[in-house]
Amino acid sequence: MNLRILPCLLLFALIAACGSELPATKSGAPAPAFTLERLDGASVRFPEQYQGQVVVLRFWADWCPYCHSEMQALEPVYRQYRDRGLVILAVNVMQPLETVQKFVQEIGISYETLLDRQGEVMRRYQVMGLPMTYIIDRQGIVRARIIGESTPEVFTQAISSLL
């Protein structure tokens, strides 16, 4: 068995085992609340700490073949729109702190990185594969979901009407 696909298989098995008891996160519905840890150890409470901002939740892992380039490509978009209320929360799915820190340092992103150590938030948002992105408006309502890799152009189009 190819060892690169093993994390994917484990992720899908975890989702299959837990997904049936969770309500679907759909466009037009309030985004599920959560508390996660940042890389510096501080807790982040969503949506309380981000009221009035457009929040992008990006679920990722370092073994994801598309996450590296996409996360780098979104950095200029984030820098362009952060003063208009854009927040990107890069939610790492079930990886050790050291792995996450090394990856974030290598790709040089400035947006916040959160640790979903047990995959609880991933399950709550019914993430079926990586990367997956949720775009949440200033009122905390899910407005879009991007499954798989995205381009800066698609990303910008998805957020522009909300800013």
N, C-alpha and C positions, 0 to 999 in steps of 0.2 A: 504494500500500500504506500502511496506517495505521502510522505509525512507532512507536506505543505497543505494537504487537504484535510488532515486530521482535525485541526482546530475548527474548520468549517463544519465538519460532520458532528463534532461535539456541540457546537453552537446550535445547529438545527435540532439535534436530539433534545437539548435543554429546552428549546422553544416548544417543541412538540409535546414535551412532558408537562409544560406549565401553561401553555397558551390558551387552552380551552376554558379556563376559569377566569380569564381577564376580559373586560370589555374592550372592544376595538377602539383604537385611537383614530378617529376619522376627521376629515376636513369639516370645519364648522363646529367641532366639539371643543370644550375646554381642554387645554393641555394638562395631562396628569401631573400632580405636584410630586416633588422629590427633594431629598437632601443628599448631597454627595460631597466628597472631599476633593479639594483642589490639590495640586502637586505640592503646595507649601503646607498642607495639612489643615488649612482653614475649611470650615464647612460652608457650602453654598446651598441656599434654600430657594428652590424654584417653585412657584413664580414670585414669591414675596419680594425677593431682592431685585427683580427685573421688571417691576410694574412700569408701564408706560414706555417700554422699549420693545423693539422687534427682536425676537430671540430665535436664533437658529441652533437647533440641537443636531450635532453631527456625531453619529455613532461610528466608531472605528476601532481598528486594532493594527498593530505593526505588521502582522502577517498578511493583511489584506492587500492584494496586488494593486488596487486602485487608490488606496487611501493616501499614500505618500505624495504622489503627484497632484492629486486633487486638493489636498490640504494646503500644499504650497501655492497652488493656483488661486485659492480663495483668499490668501493673505492680502494681496493688493486690493481686492474688493472690500474686505473688512476695513482696511486702512482708509479707503475712500469714503465709506459710509458710517463709520463708528461715531463720528461727531453728530450724525443725524439720528442716532438712537439704535444702531445695529449692534447686537451682541452675538458672538458665536461662542457656543459652549461645545467644545470637542469632548464628547463622552467616550472615554476608552472603556472597552468591554473586557472585563475579567483578566487583566494582565498585571504583573507585578509593577510596583512603583518604579523600580530601577529601569525596567524595560521601557516604560512610558516616558520617563525623564530623558533617557538617551534618544529615543525617537523624536521627541519634541525639540530637543536641542539640535539634532541633526537637520531637521527640516526648517527650523527657524521661524516658527509661527509665534505671533504675539497674542492671539486670542486665548481665552481661558481653556484649560484642560482639566477635566473632571475624571475621577476614578469610580467606575461602576464595578467594584471589586467582586460582587456576588452575582452580577447580571440582573439585579432586581429592576432597575430602571429600563434596561433593554427589554425585559419581559413585559413590563408595564406598557411600553410603547410598541410592543409586538414587532420588534426588529427581527426580520426574517433573513437578513444577509447584510453584509458590510461592503461598502459604506451605505448608510441610510441617513437621510436628512429630514428633519421636520422644521417647518417655518411657522412661527407663532407670532400673531399680531400683538399690538400694544395692549390689547384687552385680555391677552392670555388664551386666545382662540387659535386652534390649529388651522392654518390656511392652505398649507401645501405639504406634500411629502415627495421627496425625490428618492427613488429606489436605485441604488447603484451609483456609478460614477456620474458626476455632473461637470459641466464646463463653467467657467466664470460668466459667460454670456447667459446661460440658462439660469444660473444662480442669481445674477443681477436682475434678470427679468422677473424672477419669482419674488424678490424682495422689494423692488422699486416702487410698486404701488402701495406698499405698506409703510414706507418711509415718508 
